[in-house]
Amino acid sequence: MGHYADTSGTIEEAPMTYGYIGSMKTMPGRRDEVVAHLLSGADGLRAAGCELYVVGVAEDDDVTIWVSEVWKSERHHKNSLELPETKAAIGKVMPMLTAEFTRQTLSIAGGLGL
């Protein structure tokens, strides 16, 4: 865990947050459309407890999308998957995906932008 000083100057353990890094492969020619769908719902994620949401692609791979997320807790992440807008977005992109996914969950100790 990371450390922080509270207002009294006492060093305490900072609570770790929940992180997720994943990839998905799209059908040929569909990557940019899936990226657009993933980014279209990003505005509502902060209210759901998301602290960082990054969607990335590599120039030399036209079918893979990488998503990095940091959430206040694993519960916040799980709850976000039940939101109507999240379910709608998943429904839109699933037909454009190949069902090849990677997933890694993390305990986030800190970093820039958090």
C-alpha positions as CSV (number, residue, x, y, z in Angstrom):
1,M,0.0,0.0,0.0
2,G,1.0,3.6,-0.5
3,H,1.5,6.0,2.4
4,Y,0.2,9.5,3.0
5,A,0.4,12.1,5.7
6,D,-2.9,13.1,7.2
7,T,-3.5,16.7,8.5
8,S,-1.7,15.9,11.8
9,G,1.4,14.8,9.9
10,T,0.9,11.2,10.8
11,I,1.9,8.7,8.2
12,E,-1.0,6.3,7.5
13,E,-1.6,3.6,4.9
14,A,-3.5,4.9,1.9
15,P,-6.4,2.7,0.8
16,M,-5.7,0.8,-2.3
17,T,-8.0,1.2,-5.2
18,Y,-9.1,-1.4,-7.8
19,G,-7.4,-1.4,-11.2
20,Y,-8.3,-3.3,-14.4
21,I,-6.2,-3.6,-17.6
22,G,-7.8,-5.5,-20.4
23,S,-7.6,-6.0,-24.1
24,M,-10.2,-7.1,-26.7
25,K,-9.9,-8.0,-30.3
26,T,-12.3,-6.7,-32.9
27,M,-13.5,-8.0,-36.2
28,P,-11.3,-6.5,-39.1
29,G,-12.3,-3.0,-39.8
30,R,-14.3,-2.5,-36.6
31,R,-11.7,-1.3,-34.2
32,D,-12.4,2.5,-34.5
33,E,-16.1,2.0,-34.2
34,V,-15.7,0.0,-31.0
35,V,-13.3,2.6,-29.6
36,A,-15.9,5.3,-30.3
37,H,-18.5,3.3,-28.4
38,L,-16.2,2.7,-25.5
39,L,-15.4,6.4,-25.3
40,S,-19.0,7.6,-25.7
41,G,-20.0,6.5,-22.2
42,A,-16.8,7.7,-20.4
43,D,-18.5,10.9,-19.1
44,G,-20.8,8.9,-16.7
45,L,-18.1,6.7,-15.3
46,R,-16.8,9.3,-12.8
47,A,-20.2,9.4,-11.0
48,A,-20.0,5.6,-10.9
49,G,-16.7,5.7,-9.0
50,C,-14.2,5.5,-11.8
51,E,-11.0,7.6,-11.3
52,L,-9.2,6.7,-14.5
53,Y,-10.5,5.4,-17.8
54,V,-8.1,5.1,-20.8
55,V,-8.8,3.4,-24.1
56,G,-5.7,2.9,-26.4
57,V,-4.7,1.3,-29.6
58,A,-1.4,0.5,-31.3
59,E,-0.6,1.7,-34.8
60,D,0.8,-1.7,-35.8
61,D,-2.3,-3.7,-34.6
62,D,-5.6,-2.8,-36.2
63,V,-7.8,-5.2,-34.2
64,T,-6.7,-4.9,-30.6
65,I,-8.0,-2.3,-28.1
66,W,-6.5,-1.8,-24.6
67,V,-8.5,-0.5,-21.7
68,S,-7.0,0.7,-18.4
69,E,-9.3,1.6,-15.5
70,V,-8.9,2.7,-11.9
71,W,-11.9,2.5,-9.6
72,K,-12.6,3.6,-6.0
73,S,-13.2,-0.1,-5.3
74,E,-14.0,-3.4,-7.0
75,R,-17.6,-2.9,-5.9
76,H,-17.8,0.3,-7.8
77,H,-16.5,-1.4,-10.9
78,K,-19.0,-4.3,-10.6
79,N,-21.9,-1.9,-10.0
80,S,-21.0,0.1,-13.1
81,L,-21.4,-3.1,-15.2
82,E,-25.1,-3.1,-14.1
83,L,-25.8,0.4,-15.3
84,P,-28.3,0.6,-18.2
85,E,-25.9,2.7,-20.3
86,T,-23.1,0.2,-19.7
87,K,-25.2,-2.7,-20.6
88,A,-26.4,-0.9,-23.8
89,A,-22.8,-0.2,-24.8
90,I,-21.7,-3.8,-24.2
91,G,-24.6,-4.9,-26.3
92,K,-23.6,-2.7,-29.2
93,V,-19.9,-3.7,-29.3
94,M,-20.2,-7.4,-28.6
95,P,-21.1,-8.3,-32.2
96,M,-18.0,-6.5,-33.4
97,L,-15.6,-8.4,-31.1
98,T,-14.0,-11.8,-31.7
99,A,-14.3,-13.0,-28.1
100,E,-10.5,-12.8,-27.6
101,F,-10.0,-11.0,-24.3
102,T,-7.3,-10.5,-21.8
103,R,-7.9,-9.3,-18.2
104,Q,-5.7,-8.4,-15.3
105,T,-7.0,-6.9,-12.0
106,L,-4.6,-4.9,-9.8
107,S,-4.4,-3.2,-6.4
108,I,-3.4,0.3,-7.3
109,A,-0.8,1.8,-4.9
110,G,-0.7,5.2,-6.5
111,G,0.6,7.1,-9.6
112,L,0.3,10.2,-11.7
113,G,-3.2,11.3,-12.4
114,L,-4.8,9.6,-9.5
